[in-house]
Amino acid sequence: MANESWQAQLNAAYASSPAAGSPPHVPAVTADTFEEVLRRTPMPPPGPEYYAARRALWNSDWKASESREPRTLPAATNARRRLEEQTASPDVIYNDQVWATNLQKIWKSLGSGDRFKYPMPLRVVVRIAQASWLRDNIWPPGMVVVSSSDEEAGAPTFTFAETSTEHPSGSTTAVVESEEVKDESMIS
């Protein structure tokens, strides 16, 4: 009997899911947080059914209607414009002066869990992360990643020359050097 109850609620929640083609104004379960939805909904025991039930709830239209209202973003501040200009070039990750004056502080804030005051373009955040990874020896110097969207847009192809170097421990590693090509699609 309890099994039928959670299945019926999940079916109702899934039926109101935008993926199922229902009108967006008919939510089955409305709550401020997903945890609240989980508390209110009877769930099956842990296992594949629980996973399917939780996924159906997540995909349902559980969020209150304010999420559908478009947000008006505040005008970009001078600091944000300056940061976007500084990170426009892919080579900024190698610039120690920009790292020391701006990016390092931002990276430390992000690493400690702080958030940006305003939405930031993903390419800016990625460049800040790459600059940090480069200094932590996580990102290989000279490594360039080509996304599939670059290939489709007819972006130039990258050539790699592989050389071997010997590590102080005696192991041999391959170092990949790339031809420097600027991706103009990343610059706004």
SULMO-V766424 format. One record per pair of residues at least 24 apart in sequence whose C-alpha atoms are under 10 Angstrom apart, sorted by the first residue. I is the first residue (numbers start at 1). J is the second residue. If there is no record, write none. Layout:
I:J
I:J
This chain:
2:42
2:43
2:44
3:42
3:43
3:44
3:45
4:44
5:41
5:42
5:43
5:44
6:41
6:42
6:43
6:44
6:53
7:42
7:43
7:44
7:49
7:53
9:41
9:42
9:43
9:53
9:57
10:41
10:42
10:43
10:52
10:53
10:54
10:55
10:56
10:57
10:60
11:53
11:56
11:57
11:60
12:56
12:57
12:60
13:53
13:56
13:57
13:58
13:59
13:60
13:61
13:62
14:53
14:55
14:56
14:57
14:58
14:59
14:60
14:61
14:62
15:56
15:60
15:61
16:59
16:60
16:61
16:62
17:56
17:57
17:58
17:59
17:60
17:61
17:62
18:59
18:60
18:61
19:59
19:60
19:61
20:59
20:60
22:61
23:61
24:61
24:65
24:68
25:61
25:64
25:65
25:68
26:61
26:62
26:65
27:60
27:61
27:62
27:63
27:64
27:65
28:57
28:60
28:61
28:62
28:63
29:57
29:60
29:61
29:62
29:63
29:64
30:60
30:61
30:62
30:63
30:64
30:65
31:61
31:62
31:63
31:64
31:65
32:62
32:63
32:64
32:65
32:66
33:62
33:63
33:64
34:58
34:62
34:63
36:62
37:62
37:63
73:118
73:119
74:118
74:119
75:118
76:118
76:119
76:120
77:118
80:118
80:119
80:120
83:120
83:124
84:120
84:121
84:123
84:124
84:125
84:187
84:188
85:124
85:187
85:188
86:124
87:123
87:124
87:125
87:126
87:127
87:128
87:186
87:187
88:123
88:124
88:127
88:184
88:186
88:187
88:188
89:124
89:127
89:182
89:183
89:184
89:186
89:187
90:123
90:124
90:127
90:130
90:144
90:180
90:181
90:182
90:183
90:184
90:186
90:187
91:127
91:131
91:142
91:180
91:182
92:127
92:128
92:130
92:131
93:126
93:127
93:128
93:129
93:130
93:131
93:132
93:133
93:134
93:135
93:141
94:130
94:131
94:132
94:134
94:135
94:141
94:142
95:131
96:131
96:135
98:131
99:128
99:131
99:132
99:135
102:128
103:127
103:128
103:129
103:131
103:132
104:128
104:129
104:131
104:132
107:131
107:132
108:132
123:186
123:187
124:186
140:175
140:176
140:177
141:175
141:176
141:177
141:178
142:175
142:176
142:177
142:178
142:179
142:180
143:175
143:176
143:177
143:178
143:179
143:180
144:176
144:177
144:178
144:179
144:180
144:181
144:182
145:178
146:183
149:185
150:183
150:185
150:186
153:185
155:181
155:182
155:183
155:184
155:185
156:181
156:182
156:183
157:181
